[in-house]
Amino acid sequence: MRKFFIFVAFILCFIMVGFCKYDAVNFSLEECANPKYYFYVSLNNAEQVSDSHYIKNGEGGIIALNQNELELLDSFDINKIYGKSIEFEADEQQYSDFLQRTNFKMVKTEIFDSFSTIYGFNEGFGESVSLYGEEVNIQIAKRGNIVCVGFPLILGSYWF
């Protein structure tokens, strides 16, 4: 039972650090319209696959929550979180503020016709992957006023 409480405390700390009113980079998503959170996970409890917030995706799945539903993450029996993404609307000033607050080392930028992607690294963001010969643990994609941020990468579609 003690291990269970330690696990729950760890998940709560993860949420508080990663996705509370101010996320890991102290960026208030309440200032932005329609933030959506995606957790790429494997579950311990197969019965939870029928939850309306869970989308089966191969061996694992995606827990999709809006700003008002974040506390529901505690109700899932999560085995492992492979990554997390946030999708939100931001004007140019909010986007610029977000980039400054993340305080990451830019690894690579890609600009396409209608969207841009930035890959970066910050030790405070946790797990990273090797990309372009460097460590990366944040990916930011932007099209118009829609922004998608992935830790360590955007694991789903970001063709908003």
C-alpha positions in Angstrom: 0.0 0.0 0.0 2.9 2.3 0.8 4.3 1.8 -2.7 0.9 2.8 -4.2 0.9 6.1 -2.2 4.4 6.9 -3.3 3.4 6.2 -6.9 0.3 8.5 -6.6 2.5 11.2 -5.0 5.0 10.9 -7.9 2.2 11.3 -10.4 0.8 14.3 -8.6 4.3 15.9 -8.5 4.6 15.1 -12.2 1.4 16.9 -12.9 2.2 19.9 -10.7 5.6 20.3 -12.3 4.5 19.5 -15.8 0.9 20.6 -16.4 -0.6 22.8 -13.8 -1.7 26.4 -14.3 2.0 27.2 -15.0 3.7 24.4 -16.8 7.4 23.3 -16.5 8.5 26.5 -18.2 6.2 28.9 -16.2 3.9 29.6 -19.1 0.3 30.3 -18.2 -1.9 28.4 -20.6 -5.0 30.0 -19.2 -4.0 33.1 -21.1 -4.3 31.1 -24.3 -7.4 29.7 -25.9 -8.4 26.0 -25.8 -5.4 24.3 -24.3 -5.5 20.5 -24.9 -3.1 18.0 -23.2 -2.1 14.7 -24.6 -0.3 12.0 -22.6 1.2 9.1 -24.5 1.0 6.2 -22.1 0.8 2.5 -21.5 -1.8 1.5 -18.9 -1.7 -1.2 -16.2 -5.5 -1.6 -16.2 -7.0 -2.8 -19.5 -10.5 -1.9 -18.3 -9.6 1.8 -18.6 -9.2 1.5 -22.4 -13.0 2.2 -22.7 -12.7 5.6 -20.9 -13.8 8.4 -23.2 -10.5 10.3 -22.6 -8.4 7.4 -23.8 -7.6 6.7 -27.4 -6.0 3.3 -28.2 -2.9 3.7 -30.2 -1.1 0.5 -31.0 0.2 -1.2 -27.8 -0.4 2.0 -25.8 -2.7 4.9 -26.0 -3.3 8.6 -25.6 -5.1 10.3 -22.7 -6.6 13.5 -24.1 -7.7 16.1 -21.6 -8.6 19.8 -21.7 -7.6 22.4 -19.1 -10.5 21.6 -16.8 -10.0 17.8 -16.9 -6.3 17.6 -15.9 -7.2 16.1 -12.5 -8.7 13.1 -14.3 -5.1 11.9 -15.1 -4.9 10.7 -11.5 -7.7 8.2 -12.2 -5.7 6.3 -14.8 -3.5 3.4 -13.8 -0.5 4.5 -15.9 2.4 2.1 -16.4 4.6 4.5 -18.3 4.4 8.0 -19.8 6.3 8.1 -23.1 5.7 11.7 -23.8 3.3 14.6 -23.4 2.1 17.3 -25.7 0.1 20.5 -25.3 -1.8 22.1 -28.1 -3.1 25.7 -27.7 -3.9 29.0 -29.5 -1.5 31.9 -29.0 -1.1 35.2 -30.6 2.4 36.3 -31.7 3.1 38.0 -28.4 2.1 35.0 -26.3 4.1 32.7 -28.6 7.2 35.0 -28.3 6.8 35.0 -24.5 6.5 31.3 -24.5 9.7 30.8 -26.5 11.6 33.2 -24.1 10.3 31.4 -21.0 11.2 28.0 -22.2 14.9 29.0 -22.0 16.0 26.1 -24.2 19.0 25.7 -26.5 17.8 25.7 -30.1 19.0 22.6 -31.9 17.2 23.0 -35.3 14.5 25.0 -36.9 12.5 24.0 -39.9 10.2 26.4 -41.8 7.7 25.1 -44.3 5.1 26.9 -46.4 2.4 27.1 -43.7 4.1 26.0 -40.4 7.4 26.0 -38.5 9.0 23.5 -36.2 11.7 24.1 -33.6 13.7 21.4 -31.8 15.5 22.2 -28.6 17.0 21.1 -25.3 16.7 22.2 -21.7 18.0 20.0 -18.8 14.9 20.8 -16.8 12.6 19.1 -19.2 13.6 15.6 -18.4 13.9 12.7 -20.8 15.5 13.4 -24.2 16.1 11.8 -27.5 19.1 12.0 -29.9 18.1 14.0 -33.0 20.5 15.6 -35.6 23.4 14.4 -33.5 22.2 16.3 -30.4 19.9 15.8 -27.4 16.4 17.1 -27.9 13.6 17.2 -25.3 11.2 19.8 -26.7 9.6 20.2 -30.1 7.5 23.2 -31.0 5.3 23.3 -34.1 3.3 26.4 -35.1 0.8 27.1 -37.8 -1.0 30.4 -37.7 -2.1 30.9 -34.1 -2.1 27.2 -33.2 0.9 25.9 -31.3 1.8 22.3 -30.4 4.6 21.5 -27.9 5.9 18.0 -27.3 8.1 16.7 -24.5 10.5 15.2 -25.7 8.9 15.3 -29.1 5.4 15.7 -30.5 4.3 12.0 -30.7 1.0 12.4 -32.5 -0.1 14.4 -35.4 0.3 18.2 -35.3 -1.4 19.0 -38.6 -3.8 21.3 -36.9 
